[in-house]
């Protein structure tokens, strides 16, 4: 579980390091506004988009890694106020990383 705040216009990215076939369940909650997001993966010469959303106040589901690599989210606050974001993740992955913005 992780919680953070995004100011208007700010973005964040979080990735799970996963091997092909591993599954991770997630739930994300947005309080105080809405975010746009892109759930995707990349590794080696591979890339995939699993889901995109605009004006989201939260969602949930699972990621089944299509290949070895980093699989996760990019979020951006497009509202005019701060939003508090909570991400819950459980399942098969070796590491959680936050790439530098």
Beta strands, then each sheet from edge to edge (+ up, - down):
strand 1: 2-6
strand 2: 11-18
strand 3: 23-31
strand 4: 35-43
strand 5: 46-56
strand 6: 58-64
strand 7: 69-77
strand 8: 83-91
strand 9: 95-97
sheet 1: 1+ 8- 3+ 6-
sheet 2: 5+ 4- 7+ 2- 9+
end
